[in-house]
């Protein structure tokens, strides 16, 4: 019986392996190389594992390496090298920087400053949370910002509950927490440092087309998307969640008291902010020469050297499984490209779409990425599908720069499910949100985001030379 229960609990593990084996045994389609067929078999298995999680995601990352070796898709050294790139170094360094920033505990000061700017009205506070989260998430990653801002929202809700214990705060909590989640999500696409997906796409452009996009160029193309999406976040949330308490004056008083107890910013606090400013300026002006990843590792080293964070903090605070997962996804994307499987899949997709190009192709890619990014992480979605969509651009005569931006930006539309975005999982962990909350608000935001992205691709990007 224990064995039977284990088999049932791991049913999606066997389904993934079975489907991968089936792809291997099927007659090889015309135009697909033997290596490409073996790569597709591994891809099918990995997608099942990523979507259903029958085993921990880091275990899936490890099995991707073994699967490549088992299927003779490269020598052990070649596979190991494919796990490391500037994009992976960037992800690793960014997570280290995140730990250093969270350790400084700026959350109370941010909450108090926010309420002083917005006033005690709950709807204005929600917009302030979204805007602040968006500004920060543009540069330091949504998971970091969500971790910093979550105590801000919970502190406000907790203050209301202390003052009015008989009043429910379910709607207020959902309004404030989702303001943070969606503020982070819509802004993470604005700069290369906003998310792993962006660095992965920059790496694909460089490797496949020798197209080099630096920090400022990415912002020029992508940041208008952030500015246009942001106003929709409070409008959508306000229409879905109506807070039980609108006047938050008492919460403001409690936060003022906590700030006084904390004291003024110390030299250490200013030092932490100064180091981050150095990192940000280096990303903007030096990433073209040294790469985003090298700058991120340099920034993490500065926090260690200055004593703002210890290696023990990084060792325990960084989710190394996330680093490994992104490295494995990048490796699998590289294998799709070199084996010819990406080109073959691109031809299949274009045939199914009737050979459409330009705006029609971009719409199809947006919808494809929206589907995948709500069932697996956005970074993994770009790593796996990026080579395919870029090959679709080549075969259809559409600009690979335009297709690449659409692929990366649409992968940020992870509004519908709890597990699709780091910010969503962090907020859901508070226990104040239900899975249905994401679907109710996210569906409306998704429609607005798709329209905005296509309008930018049709009217704004051509002005920049695409």
Buried (B, 14 or more C-beta within 10 A) or exposed (E): EEEEEEEEEEEBBEBBBEBBEEBBEEEBEEEBBEBBBBBBBBBBBBBBBBBBBBBEBBBBBBBBBEBBBEBEBBEEEBBEEBBBBBBBBBBBBBBBBBBBBBBBEBBBBBBBBBBBEBEBBBBBBBBBBBBBBBBBBBBBBBBBBBBBBBBBBBBBBBBBBEBEEEEEBBBBBBBBBBBBBBBBBBBBBBBBBBBBBBBBBBBBBBBBBEBEBBBBBBBBBBBBBBEBBBEBBBEBBBEBBBBBBEEBEBBBEBBEEBBEEEEEEEEEBEBBEEBBEEBBEBBBEBBBEBBBBBBBBBBBEBBBEBEBBBEEBBEEBBBEBBBBBBBBBBBBBBBBBBBBBBBBBBBBBBEEBEEBBBEBBBBBBBEBBBEBBBBBBBBBBBBBBBBBBBBBBBBBEBBBBBBBBBBBBBBBBBBBBBBBBBBBBBBBEBEBBEEEBBBBBBEBBBEBBBEBBBEBBEEBBEEEEB
